[in-house]
Each structure stands twice: as structure tokens, then as C-alpha cells.
Amino acid sequence: MTDAELAILSLLHEKPSYDHELSKVIELRGLRRWTAIGASSMYYVLDKLERQGLVRQETDGDGRRLFSISPAGLGVLQTSIADLIGTARAYDKGFEQGLANLSALKKSQILTSLLGRQQDLNLQILRLRETYLREKPTLTFAAAAMYEHRLHMLEAELVWLKDFIPAWEAQAPDDPATPIEPHIVPRERQVILPQDPDSVHKQRTQPVSTDRMPTPPAVRTEIKPIPKDSEDTPEDA
């Protein structure tokens, strides 16, 4: 059973409700932060639970649908809640998978990731504590317990992480030094600088004879058009 299904069954167990009443209670209790119940997904969950026989509906004189939990739904709800409370589950398995594969990263990469997680935990705790203090006067005992448990879980991981980072850093080998390879510039891309005229290494070049002097780029040979009455032009037949 998903969190959204469990939340809707729990609300209907409190009292039968119209769809707009359910949506209002979900918003007031902040259940959207804990479950994936969107404005439209609530109707999808209700229809799914009704098809499974866990929820039933009646239509009043105004055509509104009144939803209530069925006996089968109550049994499923009780079984699910007892299992959730009585069974200890691993927290954040993804993080544990990452810890098991630290060897695939460099020391610098691991340290950056751990410090980023530490910063993210601090931010989550700050935001959650602000929300809890703001909404605490209107929360039920059960809803307040959810906030407090979540805060304790985040704070406990933060304490563990503060001890783990220096302990890991002390035993982790340093990253191997990266050899610096000389950068070879291709011959065609090399820049040849002019020689210093006062340099002792400057070699005097032989003067070029005037008959071998190249034509300056600006000087062009003028090509004159052939006159129409030229003698070379064949006569018309």
C-alpha cells in the first residue's frame, strides 16, 4: 500500500467525507509533504481504492459523492499500520549503497560528496524545524509525532556524519599525483618570433639581386583590351 492510499484510508476512517473535504484536510494537515497526493491524483487514488473494495461511495441529493471506508478497507488499514509500526526498516538504503562503493571514487570526490550531504542535512533540519514550530499549535498528537520523529532521524544522521567524515579522511589514501605531460605544439601552429636586431645570434642574410626581387603585392600588370578594329580580328564574311 502506498503512502497516499494509506493516508486517504486513514482520513476516511476518521469520518466519511466528500472529495472537496478530503482535499481540504490533506492541505491543512500538510500531508502533501509526506505523501504523493496531488490535486488530481487524489481522485485517482479514490477510484483505485473503490475498485479494490476498500472504499465505497454514495451520491447525495445534490449529486456529490460521499466516500467512506469499507470493512475490507478497515482490515487492510489496520494490518498496514501494525506492520509499519512494528517492523524496523533500513533508513536511506541509497546512502548505504554509496558507502559500500566508496572505492570507485577518488578521495577528493568522496569528501566533496560527504560535505555536500552534511550541508543538505543542516538545511533540511532548519526548514523542517521552522515548519514544525509554525504549525505545531494546530497539529494533532500523531501529526506532531511525525515531525518530531523525522527531525530526530535527520539530527541523528548529522551527528553520525560529523564523526564519520574525519574518521574516514584519516584512513583514506591520498589521490595519486597526476603526471604533467609536456604540451607539444604542432609545427604548423608554432609562432616564429622575429629576431632581435641587436642580438649576437642574429645572422646577416645575403642581399637579393634586383633581377630576383619579387613584384610587390600592390603592383599588378595592366591588361589592356584588344581594339575592335585590330588587324588580328578576322573580317566578317
N, C-alpha and C positions, 0 to 999 in steps of 0.2 A: 504494500500500500504506500502510495506517495505521500509526501508531506501535505500537499494540497487536499488530497482525498481525506486524510486523517483530520485536517483542520475543519473541513466542511461537515464531516460526520460529528465532530465534537460540538460544533455550534448548533447543529440540528438536534443533538442530544439534550442541549440546554433547553431548547424550546422550538417548536415548529416555526418557520419563518418564510416570508415572501423573499423573492430573489433580491429585491432592492434593499430589504432589511439585512440580508446576509452580506451584501456588498458594503453596506454602511458599517456593520460590526467589524468586518475584516479590515476596513480602513482605520476605524477608531482604535482598534487593538494593535495596530501595526503589524498584522500578520503577513503583509506583503513582503516585509523584510526577512521573514523567516521561511516563507513558503513561496512557491512559484504560482501565485494566484493573481492573474491579471484581470483587467476589467472584463475581457471577453472569455478568458479561459475558465472562469468560474462556472459559466453556463455549460461548457464542455464537460467539466468535472461532474456537475449535477446530472447531466444526461447520462454520463457513463455509469455513475452510481445507481441511477434509476434502472438502467438496462441490466445491471448486475443484481437487482433486487434488494439493494442496500438502502435505497431512498425511495420514497413514494410521494406522489403529489396529488393535490386536489385543486379544483378550479372553483373559486367563489363566484358570487353573483356578478361581480364586476369583471370577470374573465381573468383575474390574477391567479397565478399559480402559487399555492401554499405547499412548501416542502416539509417533510418530516422524516425522521429516521425509522426504518422498519425493524422488526425484531431481529432479522438476519443481520442488518447493519449494526445493531447494538452489540450482537455477539462478536462480529468482526472487529468493531471498535475496542471492545474490552480486551480481546485477545492481543490486538496490536499494541495497546498501551501497556499491558502487562509485560509483553516481550521487550518493548523499548526501555522500560524502567529496570527490568530485572536482568538484562543482558549487557555486559560491558563490551564496548566495541572500540577498535583502534581509532585514534584521532588523527586525521590527516594522513592517510596512507601514502598519498603522493609525496609528502615530505620525507617519509621513511624510505620510499623507493629512491629518492635522490640521495639520501645519506648512504644507502647501500652501494651506490655507484659513484662515489666521490673520486675514485681513482681515474675516471675518464676525463677529469678536468685538471687544469693547472692550479697551482696553489693560489695564484692571484685571482683566478676566476672563482674559485670556491669562496675566498674571503669576500670578494665583491658581492656574491650572491647571499652569503650569510648576513652581511651587514645590511643589505637591502631588505632581507626578511625581518631583521631586527627593527629597522626603521618603519616597515609596514605594520608590524605588530604594535608599536607605540602609537601609530596613527589610528589604527582600529580601536585600540583601547580608549584613546581620547574621545573619539567620535561616539563610541557606544556608551561611555560613561555620561557624556553630555546628554544624549538622547534619553538614557535611563533616568537621570535626575529630573529632566524636564517632564517626563510622562509618568513618573512614579506615583504622584498623587491620584491618578486615575486608573492605575493598573490593578488588576486582581492579584491575589496572592500567587496564583500559578504563573501569571504573566511576569510578575516581578521575579519569580524564581528562575525563569528562563533567562532574563537579563543577567542576574547575578551569577548563574552557572556559566554563562558564556564569558563574562568578564573574568571569572576565576580561571577558566581554561586558558584564555589568552595571556593573562598575567603569569600563570604557571609556566607556560611555554617561554615567555620572555625571560623569566628567571633562569630557566634551564639553558636558554641560548646564551645568556651572558656568561655563564660558567663554561659552556661548551666551546665557544669561539677561541678564547685564549688557550684552552687545553689542546684543542686540535692544532692551533697555529704553532704551539711549542714542539709538537712531534712531527709535523708535516715537513717533508724535504723541500728545499728551495727549488724554484724552477731552474732548469738548466740554462746556462748563458747561451744566448743566440749568437753564433759567429757572424761577424760583419764581413760580408764579401765585398771586394773592390768593385766599384761600378765602372765598367768598361764602356766608353762611348764609341760607337761605330765610327770608322774613319771618315765616312761621308758626312757625319754630323759634327765632326770636330771643328772648332773655330780656330783659325790660324791668325794669331795676332801679328800686326806689323812690327818689324824690328825697330828697336830704339836707334835713332841715327847716331847717338853718342856711344853706343855700346861697343866694347872692344871686340865683341864677337861678330860684328857686322862685316859681311863680306862684300867688297866692291864688285859690282857687276860690270860686264863688258858693254860699252856703248853699242847701240844698234845702228847700223848704217842707214842712211836716209832712204836708199832704194828699197830697204826692207821694212821701213816704217809702215805700220798698218794705217789704213784710212780711218780717220776719226769717225766715230759713230754718227756725228751730226752731218758729215759731208756725204752727199749722195750724188750719184751720176745722173745727170738730167737726160731723160729720154725724150727726144723731140718727135712729134708725129710726122709721118710721111705726107708730103703735099699731095693733094688730089691730082694735080696736073703733072705729077712726076713722070719722067720718061720711062721709069721702070713699070708704070702702071699699064697693063695691056689695053690696047684700044678696043673700043666697043665694036662688035661685029656688025 
